[in-house]
Amino acid sequence: MSRFFNKKFSSLKAYVPGEQPKDMKYLKLNTNESPYPPSPSVCKAVNCDEASLLKLYPDPDCTELKAAIADLYGMKTDNIFVSNGSDDILNFSFAAFSSKDKKAYFADITYGFYSVFAEYNGVEYVKIPLDGELSINVDDYINKDGLIVIANPNAPTGNFIPVSEIEKIVASNKNGVVVIDEAYVDFGGESCVGLVNKYDNLLVVQTFSKSRSMAGARLGFAVGNRELISDLETLKFSTNPYSINRITLKAGVEAIKENDYYTGNCKKIIEAREYTYNELTLLGFDVIKSYANFLFAKSSAISGERLYLLLKQNGILVRHFDAERIKEYNRITIGTMDDMCKFITAVKKILECEK
Ligand SMILES: *Cc1c(COP(=O)(O)O)cnc(C)c1O
């Protein structure tokens, strides 16, 4: 740390992304990327003509992309905010809708970025423990009147709360914004977008990084009441109005047009997830039922860390977290069926050697 670093950041612990190794080729089941490439029209649109236009700034209003997203979800363009990854939107949400006296509330076991964003923005926050099954207890989120942030499905557990339950939280939190982070909603959950016209305090955040195979493009969007959206626009135009580059804007529009391609991929991923769930259960693992493109699993036959390390030696990366409550688990991203057969074969081999 330099002696010039602002004191308000001196204790900030930055988010640690999953490994993106360069040393050897791994089967990457660690950062919840899609195993499938972007749709054919996305690959076609990102071409030399588009590259030659990089000399020009992109459209700061992102009109075409917003219109495409609004159309897909039956909303108006002014209900849509887009930015450089949904992480960007989550950061803006903490900045915009919580403060020193308006606390933020989120689960103890959830997306690790929430506490980083709270710290970064100097916001008071409360971590609400998941129950013994690692599920969110909806009653814990009633009448908070602060900023509530819920990943639904949750990460890294894969649990899902029905929309009717989320609605109870939104309805009881009239003086605070409820952010529902739906990064994984396309893998079997149900979106809360349908509630947006009914509540002025609900912001639904989604990403192109998981189900839409564009983690490398950095694109996220939010759906909400137009006044909430306008607050986010104020923050975006006060920091980086051109935060989405031209190529990503173009790719995003094409991806929305080919929605069926992505729905098909999600179906395949769900099939591979259920296969993996069954196989792990047969091998004696304790696996949480998942509505996402990953599984969260532990075994009494091997520690979480050891399984992670042995899988890595076998060329397979999964995600292991050190936090006390979940250190016996690994989070396994679901790839193709072929990927998951390789994964199960490796797990069998490892367990055999542990006997
Ligand atoms: C992956 C993920 C995101 C981040 O998505 P980006 O759009 O790539 O920034 C947000 N929330 C959760 C819960 C995630 O797992």
The ligand as a Gaussian input file, in Angstrom:
#p B3LYP/6-31G(d) Opt

LIG

0 1
 C      -21.337000     -14.376000     -11.842000
 C      -22.173000     -13.595000     -10.916000
 C      -22.381000     -12.238000     -11.095000
 C      -21.482000     -11.410000     -11.984000
 O      -21.752000     -11.354000     -13.246000
 P      -20.978000     -10.402000     -14.259000
 O      -22.112000      -9.942000     -15.084000
 O      -20.017000     -11.296000     -14.960000
 O      -20.307000      -9.266000     -13.547000
 C      -23.273000     -11.574000     -10.280000
 N      -23.896000     -12.219000      -9.281000
 C      -23.696000     -13.511000      -9.053000
 C      -24.405000     -14.170000      -7.928000
 C      -22.810000     -14.233000      -9.842000
 O      -22.545000     -15.498000      -9.576000

